[in-house]
Amino acid sequence: MNKLDLSKGISVKVENIKEAQSVLKICEKLGMTWVYGNPLTNRWPIITGVYPRYLDIKDVVSNNYDPRYQEIKLEKFLDTFAIKEIYITQEGNTVHAIMKKNGEVVKRKKAICSEEDDFDLETGVNLAIRRLFGHYTNKAYSCKVACMVSWQPAFTLDKIYTVKNGEIIDNNGVAWGLETKIKSLKDLNSLCGAKFIEIEN
């Protein structure tokens, strides 16, 4: 996790009053005041003057730019101190994963169980969370999986296999996924005539 060392002083560039207020709200929660001791609820210092400008933050907040302070982008400052929450809900055979930042929904993903499969909440939660954090992309799939059901001798029930760069090696040493790379657990289960679950990223 990225952390900001406020003890050394940082400068955050703001383009308007709204951005300045978002910085001050965080500094209020950190127990800071204006450099002269006034509470940060006093917004007069950011209402006057021109924009863009810098807010210097150390033990207190100042409107004056100090070149000795490290300049930090507004997005990084806000993200570092954001309150982040993840909510998981189930609706029938669908698991929803929702990410909130400072009370606002910023991302949502879901995992839908196929009608041919038995619904498993833990599997659905794991898939929805992986998608929420962007682990499913167009890149080749890499993961450790356990075989839960097998309709052919190439894969053994309860055995652990490794999917690497979109390929999986079966019991006979044959690589599956050479022509069309496996890109997800769904691809894996469709291709191999078996049902797998992920056990490790």
DOPAGU-939443 format. One record per residue (C-alpha): x, y, z; residue in three letters; residue number from 1. Coordinates in nm, 4 decimals. Example, Ala and Ser with C-alpha at 12.3 -4.5 7.8 and 13.67 -1.06 7.14 Angstrom:
BEGIN
1.2300; -0.4500; 0.7800; Ala; 1 $
1.3670; -0.1060; 0.7140; Ser; 2 $
//
This chain:
BEGIN
0.0000; 0.0000; 0.0000; Met; 1 $
0.1188; 0.3490; -0.0834; Asn; 2 $
0.1522; 0.5793; 0.2161; Lys; 3 $
0.2293; 0.9484; 0.2327; Leu; 4 $
0.4762; 1.0755; 0.4902; Asp; 5 $
0.3043; 1.3925; 0.6058; Leu; 6 $
0.5756; 1.4582; 0.8661; Ser; 7 $
0.8092; 1.5749; 0.5867; Lys; 8 $
0.5454; 1.7984; 0.4302; Gly; 9 $
0.3599; 1.7611; 0.1011; Ile; 10 $
0.2066; 2.0056; -0.1476; Ser; 11 $
-0.1189; 1.9200; -0.3233; Val; 12 $
-0.2142; 2.1164; -0.6336; Lys; 13 $
-0.5851; 2.2025; -0.6584; Val; 14 $
-0.7579; 2.3511; -0.9608; Glu; 15 $
-1.0713; 2.4890; -0.7956; Asn; 16 $
-1.2580; 2.5357; -0.4665; Ile; 17 $
-1.4259; 2.1940; -0.4892; Lys; 18 $
-1.0891; 2.0164; -0.5084; Glu; 19 $
-0.9551; 2.2301; -0.2235; Ala; 20 $
-1.2550; 2.1346; -0.0081; Gln; 21 $
-1.1953; 1.7632; -0.0724; Ser; 22 $
-0.8393; 1.8019; 0.0607; Val; 23 $
-0.9491; 2.0013; 0.3649; Leu; 24 $
-1.2116; 1.7407; 0.4612; Lys; 25 $
-0.9403; 1.4763; 0.4885; Ile; 26 $
-0.7103; 1.7095; 0.6823; Cys; 27 $
-0.9978; 1.7827; 0.9242; Glu; 28 $
-1.0315; 1.4103; 0.9951; Lys; 29 $
-0.6567; 1.4005; 1.0633; Leu; 30 $
-0.7037; 1.6695; 1.3301; Gly; 31 $
-0.5254; 1.9512; 1.1474; Met; 32 $
-0.5894; 2.3252; 1.1523; Thr; 33 $
-0.4835; 2.6195; 0.9395; Trp; 34 $
-0.1271; 2.7345; 1.0001; Val; 35 $
-0.2483; 3.0179; 1.2260; Tyr; 36 $
-0.4618; 2.7853; 1.4395; Gly; 37 $
-0.8000; 2.8515; 1.2818; Asn; 38 $
-1.0187; 2.5414; 1.2219; Pro; 39 $
-1.0342; 2.4067; 0.8673; Leu; 40 $
-1.4103; 2.4532; 0.8736; Thr; 41 $
-1.3188; 2.8160; 0.8057; Asn; 42 $
-1.3159; 2.8040; 0.4242; Arg; 43 $
-1.2282; 3.1717; 0.3725; Trp; 44 $
-0.8625; 3.1025; 0.2835; Pro; 45 $
-0.9650; 2.8878; -0.0156; Ile; 46 $
-1.2465; 3.1179; -0.1292; Ile; 47 $
-1.0114; 3.4135; -0.1789; Thr; 48 $
-0.7250; 3.4203; -0.4273; Gly; 49 $
-0.6738; 3.2586; -0.7653; Val; 50 $
-0.6561; 2.8995; -0.8917; Tyr; 51 $
-0.4735; 2.6725; -0.9525; Pro; 52 $
-0.2884; 2.6843; -0.6209; Arg; 53 $
-0.1110; 2.4588; -0.3737; Tyr; 54 $
-0.2173; 2.3476; -0.0292; Leu; 55 $
0.0857; 2.2681; 0.1854; Asp; 56 $
0.0257; 1.9979; 0.4433; Ile; 57 $
0.2430; 1.8973; 0.7350; Lys; 58 $
0.1174; 1.9256; 1.0933; Asp; 59 $
-0.1011; 2.2123; 0.9725; Val; 60 $
-0.2404; 2.3332; 0.6398; Val; 61 $
-0.1071; 2.6401; 0.4615; Ser; 62 $
-0.2082; 2.8250; 0.1473; Asn; 63 $
0.1534; 2.9114; 0.0674; Asn; 64 $
0.3633; 2.6940; -0.1621; Tyr; 65 $
0.6815; 2.5643; 0.0030; Asp; 66 $
0.9338; 2.4310; -0.2553; Pro; 67 $
1.0862; 2.2072; 0.0130; Arg; 68 $
0.7679; 2.0010; 0.0290; Tyr; 69 $
0.7092; 1.7014; -0.1971; Gln; 70 $
0.4479; 1.7710; -0.4631; Glu; 71 $
0.1704; 1.5087; -0.4645; Ile; 72 $
-0.1051; 1.4709; -0.7235; Lys; 73 $
-0.4545; 1.5290; -0.5926; Leu; 74 $
-0.5725; 1.1826; -0.7046; Glu; 75 $
-0.2985; 1.0105; -0.5045; Lys; 76 $
-0.3710; 1.2161; -0.1943; Phe; 77 $
-0.7444; 1.1441; -0.2070; Leu; 78 $
-0.6935; 0.7748; -0.2807; Asp; 79 $
-0.4451; 0.7300; 0.0044; Thr; 80 $
-0.6915; 0.8517; 0.2655; Phe; 81 $
-1.0127; 0.7253; 0.1056; Ala; 82 $
-1.2461; 0.5008; 0.3040; Ile; 83 $
-1.2851; 0.1900; 0.0869; Lys; 84 $
-1.5533; -0.0730; 0.1379; Glu; 85 $
-1.6449; -0.3935; -0.0454; Ile; 86 $
-1.9939; -0.5414; -0.0363; Tyr; 87 $
-2.0848; -0.8964; -0.1422; Ile; 88 $
-2.4461; -0.9924; -0.2122; Thr; 89 $
-2.6150; -1.2995; -0.3563; Gln; 90 $
-2.9210; -1.2950; -0.5780; Glu; 91 $
-3.0225; -1.6421; -0.6933; Gly; 92 $
-2.7302; -1.7943; -0.8824; Asn; 93 $
-2.5516; -1.4591; -0.9123; Thr; 94 $
-2.2956; -1.3100; -0.6732; Val; 95 $
-2.2409; -0.9332; -0.6857; His; 96 $
-1.9240; -0.7566; -0.5661; Ala; 97 $
-1.9417; -0.3804; -0.5147; Ile; 98 $
-1.6576; -0.1432; -0.4269; Met; 99 $
-1.7297; 0.1898; -0.2600; Lys; 100 $
-1.4911; 0.4777; -0.2041; Lys; 101 $
-1.5978; 0.7406; 0.0485; Asn; 102 $
-1.9528; 0.6064; 0.0248; Gly; 103 $
-1.9703; 0.6255; -0.3560; Glu; 104 $
-1.9898; 0.3149; -0.5766; Val; 105 $
-1.6824; 0.3159; -0.8008; Val; 106 $
-1.6867; -0.0390; -0.9392; Lys; 107 $
-1.9159; -0.3415; -0.9545; Arg; 108 $
-1.8704; -0.6932; -1.0927; Lys; 109 $
-2.0658; -1.0178; -1.0796; Lys; 110 $
-2.0242; -1.3933; -1.1171; Ala; 111 $
-2.3113; -1.5962; -1.2626; Ile; 112 $
-2.3298; -1.9702; -1.2075; Cys; 113 $
-2.4031; -2.1712; -1.5197; Ser; 114 $
-2.7356; -2.3581; -1.5244; Glu; 115 $
-2.5411; -2.6809; -1.5778; Glu; 116 $
-2.3441; -2.6355; -1.2530; Asp; 117 $
-2.4448; -2.6510; -0.8881; Asp; 118 $
-2.4312; -2.3092; -0.7249; Phe; 119 $
-2.1490; -2.2672; -0.4718; Asp; 120 $
-2.1404; -1.9386; -0.2810; Leu; 121 $
-1.7687; -1.9521; -0.1968; Glu; 122 $
-1.6739; -2.0069; -0.5626; Thr; 123 $
-1.9044; -1.7242; -0.6701; Gly; 124 $
-1.7571; -1.4846; -0.4132; Val; 125 $
-1.4004; -1.5694; -0.5198; Asn; 126 $
-1.4808; -1.5131; -0.8874; Leu; 127 $
-1.6642; -1.1857; -0.8256; Ala; 128 $
-1.3786; -1.0513; -0.6112; Ile; 129 $
-1.1178; -1.1472; -0.8722; Arg; 130 $
-1.3161; -0.9648; -1.1371; Arg; 131 $
-1.3619; -0.6632; -0.9109; Leu; 132 $
-0.9835; -0.6275; -0.8839; Phe; 133 $
-0.9265; -0.6842; -1.2536; Gly; 134 $
-0.7686; -1.0285; -1.2366; His; 135 $
-0.9679; -1.1346; -1.5412; Tyr; 136 $
-0.8347; -0.9671; -1.8544; Thr; 137 $
-0.7590; -1.0690; -2.2106; Asn; 138 $
-0.4239; -1.2006; -2.0957; Lys; 139 $
-0.3557; -1.5735; -2.0777; Ala; 140 $
-0.4792; -1.7371; -1.7592; Tyr; 141 $
-0.2391; -1.8526; -1.4849; Ser; 142 $
-0.3600; -2.0155; -1.1651; Cys; 143 $
-0.3550; -2.3291; -0.9502; Lys; 144 $
-0.6779; -2.5272; -0.9734; Val; 145 $
-0.8285; -2.8389; -0.8170; Ala; 146 $
-1.0304; -3.0876; -1.0199; Cys; 147 $
-1.3789; -3.1255; -0.8681; Met; 148 $
-1.5488; -3.3269; -1.1425; Val; 149 $
-1.3952; -3.5189; -1.4331; Ser; 150 $
-1.5692; -3.6851; -1.7241; Trp; 151 $
-1.2474; -3.8272; -1.8723; Gln; 152 $
-0.9248; -3.9961; -1.7522; Pro; 153 $
-0.7056; -3.7008; -1.8527; Ala; 154 $
-0.7865; -3.5254; -1.5239; Phe; 155 $
-0.8155; -3.6833; -1.1774; Thr; 156 $
-1.0702; -3.5909; -0.9119; Leu; 157 $
-0.9208; -3.3839; -0.6232; Asp; 158 $
-0.5843; -3.3512; -0.7987; Lys; 159 $
-0.4201; -3.0077; -0.8153; Ile; 160 $
-0.3090; -2.8753; -1.1532; Tyr; 161 $
-0.1269; -2.5606; -1.2611; Thr; 162 $
-0.2528; -2.3395; -1.5424; Val; 163 $
0.0380; -2.1352; -1.6747; Lys; 164 $
0.0156; -1.8799; -1.9536; Asn; 165 $
-0.3175; -2.0192; -2.0696; Gly; 166 $
-0.2126; -2.3862; -2.0759; Glu; 167 $
-0.2753; -2.6848; -1.8476; Ile; 168 $
-0.0893; -3.0186; -1.8522; Ile; 169 $
-0.3090; -3.3260; -1.8056; Asp; 170 $
-0.2207; -3.6659; -1.6516; Asn; 171 $
-0.0685; -3.7819; -1.9803; Asn; 172 $
0.1617; -3.4810; -2.0163; Gly; 173 $
-0.0535; -3.3298; -2.2904; Val; 174 $
-0.0865; -2.9501; -2.2922; Ala; 175 $
-0.4374; -2.8115; -2.3338; Trp; 176 $
-0.4790; -2.4574; -2.4623; Gly; 177 $
-0.1933; -2.4529; -2.7139; Leu; 178 $
-0.4017; -2.3243; -3.0051; Glu; 179 $
-0.6514; -2.1093; -2.8159; Thr; 180 $
-0.5084; -1.9809; -2.4884; Lys; 181 $
-0.7220; -2.0343; -2.1776; Ile; 182 $
-0.8232; -1.6896; -2.0501; Lys; 183 $
-1.0479; -1.7722; -1.7541; Ser; 184 $
-1.1795; -2.0486; -1.5302; Leu; 185 $
-1.4860; -2.0668; -1.7551; Lys; 186 $
-1.2620; -2.1299; -2.0568; Asp; 187 $
-1.0787; -2.4010; -1.8630; Leu; 188 $
-1.3958; -2.5835; -1.7629; Asn; 189 $
-1.5368; -2.5619; -2.1153; Ser; 190 $
-1.2210; -2.6888; -2.2835; Leu; 191 $
-1.1114; -2.9797; -2.0665; Cys; 192 $
-1.4230; -3.1842; -2.0020; Gly; 193 $
-1.3807; -3.1370; -1.6284; Ala; 194 $
-1.4800; -2.8917; -1.3587; Lys; 195 $
-1.2079; -2.7034; -1.1718; Phe; 196 $
-1.2036; -2.4474; -0.8921; Ile; 197 $
-0.9280; -2.1965; -0.8227; Glu; 198 $
-0.7222; -2.2564; -0.5110; Ile; 199 $
-0.4502; -1.9932; -0.5589; Glu; 200 $
-0.3913; -1.6784; -0.7629; Asn; 201 $
//
